[in-house]
Amino acid sequence: MSNANLVRRAAVEVSFDGVDITKSVRPYLLSLTYTDNEEDEADDLQIKLEDRDGLWLCQWLNDMVQAAASKTGAASSKAAPLASTATYQVTSKSGLNVRTGPGTGYSKLGTLAFGAAVNTESIQNGWATIQYSGRTAYVCADYIQPSGVDSGTNTGTQSGSVSSLKIRAGILRENWYSDGSDKVLDCGQFELDSIDASGPPATVTIKATALPFSSQIRQTKRSQAWESYTLSGIAREMAVRNGMAFLFESTSDPYYDRVEQVNISDISFLSIICHNAGISLKATSNILVLFDQNAYESKAPVKTIRRGDGSYTKYKLTVGKADTQYASCRVSYSGSGKCIEAIAYVEDYKEDSDKNQQLEITARVGSIAEAKLMAEKQLRLHNKYARTATFTMTGDPDMLAGVTVLLADWGAWDGKYIVKQAKHTVCSSGYTTAVTLRRILEGY
């Protein structure tokens, strides 16, 4: 809790390879931007630092890069000395909850990613004491192990690769409503992607991503036949092969007698078969997440944005047709001496309309029910960009990719939307959140 008499403010927390460097960063920070994407694109982080004295370019960043390349652990820079604590690694495949006290009954502060480095001050009664967003916090000791111990999972990184440098960040919103309450946005874990230095004025920009372009899952092209596999089985095997955790959030799990991956990277192939199945793919905090978009769209809205309510500073509303708008979709399959087909329709389908266009899909399905489900998902996939909106508002940690909001008093744009992208930025002028919304297609 903050002092209710103090002015509201936003602060950032940053760690490199498990070392908290927040105090070192704070005097030089120009901006920190965390971009949270709903699907297809990896989350990313950008930290921009003032470097008038050349400290970051000539000394500190050089030490960090050399430390990462030599695999010696955290940097020995004077700007961020190692604390006298033990370094552990998170082993929970779905991430590890950080709590305010040593027990599951205490409230949750955030989540540490699978594979994240964490400095523990002590371990008692099965709970490890750590520092999280500038405060004492606790994690279950059953889901951490000393760094350097083989967890049985290939990390997928190569010795000497700068991208192995792990970066964690969080945004702390303090006393926002003058009641002393605080809110933490855990941005997650990223890997260093690039460092840019420019001037004048002299600045250093650190760019990190949840799925580096140099990573094996992006770069290594493979040819492989997957026989008698489910979609979740393919994704799980790819995650393990690339040192990532895996989370599958869909009641539908397509089965493949045979599907071929031909001279294409794991992430590209997985993206293709996910799209064909109407399932969304996301990479975040070293976790591959596959989810049913319909289930996310069905969640209760976290916020109502009403025209003129003062919750936003900028807006833009758009109606666009990035693809043909289909009135129906037919999925059919002819094989083994039988024909299976099913058709899905939009909510306001009019049979006698001369504007009706039907999307035709040929896919191997085992039943009419499976064909109908695929038709519904494909129809949603091809029609989902009809109405979009963007808003810039004061910083809101609840506005994350995948949550839903309501628009009210916006005329034709009224309705339920899902957050396609949320961009959280902290800079000298304050904390802002810019969101891109997509109108939810209801009824099919």
HELIX and SHEET records of a PDB file:
HELIX    1   1 THR A   22  VAL A   25  1                                   4    
HELIX    2   2 ARG A   26  TYR A   28  5                                   3    
HELIX    3   3 LEU A   55  LEU A   55  1                                   1    
HELIX    4   4 TRP A   56  TRP A   60  3                                   5    
HELIX    5   5 LEU A   61  SER A   70  1                                  10    
HELIX    6   6 ALA A  141  TYR A  143  5                                   3    
HELIX    7   7 VAL A  162  SER A  164  5                                   3    
HELIX    8   8 GLN A  216  GLN A  219  1                                   4    
HELIX    9   9 LEU A  231  ARG A  241  1                                  11    
HELIX   10  10 ASP A  266  ALA A  277  1                                  12    
HELIX   11  11 GLN A  293  GLU A  297  1                                   5    
HELIX   12  12 ILE A  368  ASN A  383  1                                  16    
HELIX   13  13 GLY A  411  TRP A  413  5                                   3    
SHEET    1   A10 VAL A  19  ASP A  20  0                                        
SHEET    2   A10 ARG A   9  PHE A  16 -1                                        
SHEET    3   A10 LYS A 166  GLU A 174 -1                                        
SHEET    4   A10 ASP A 182  SER A 198 -1                                        
SHEET    5   A10 THR A 203  THR A 209 -1                                        
SHEET    6   A10 ASP A  44  GLU A  50 -1                                        
SHEET    7   A10 LEU A  29  ASN A  37 -1                                        
SHEET    8   A10 GLY A 415  CYS A 427 -1                                        
SHEET    9   A10 THR A 404  ALA A 408 -1                                        
SHEET   10   A10 LYS A 303  ARG A 306  1                                        
SHEET    1   B11 VAL A  19  ASP A  20  0                                        
SHEET    2   B11 ARG A   9  PHE A  16 -1                                        
SHEET    3   B11 LYS A 166  GLU A 174 -1                                        
SHEET    4   B11 ASP A 182  SER A 198 -1                                        
SHEET    5   B11 THR A 203  THR A 209 -1                                        
SHEET    6   B11 ASP A  44  GLU A  50 -1                                        
SHEET    7   B11 LEU A  29  ASN A  37 -1                                        
SHEET    8   B11 GLY A 415  CYS A 427 -1                                        
SHEET    9   B11 GLY A 430  ARG A 439 -1                                        
SHEET   10   B11 ARG A 387  THR A 394 -1                                        
SHEET   11   B11 TYR A 312  VAL A 319 -1                                        
SHEET    1   C 5 ARG A 135  CYS A 140  0                                        
SHEET    2   C 5 TRP A 127  TYR A 132 -1                                        
SHEET    3   C 5 ALA A 117  GLN A 124 -1                                        
SHEET    4   C 5 ALA A  86  VAL A  90 -1                                        
SHEET    5   C 5 ILE A 144  PRO A 146 -1                                        
SHEET    1   D 2 LEU A  96  ARG A  99  0                                        
SHEET    2   D 2 LYS A 108  LEU A 112 -1                                        
SHEET    1   E 2 LYS A 221  THR A 230  0                                        
SHEET    2   E 2 TYR A 255  SER A 265 -1                                        
SHEET    1   F 3 ALA A 245  GLU A 249  0                                        
SHEET    2   F 3 ILE A 287  PHE A 291  1                                        
SHEET    3   F 3 SER A 280  THR A 284 -1                                        
SHEET    1   G 3 LYS A 338  TYR A 345  0                                        
SHEET    2   G 3 SER A 328  GLY A 335 -1                                        
SHEET    3   G 3 GLN A 358  THR A 362  1                                        
END                                                                             
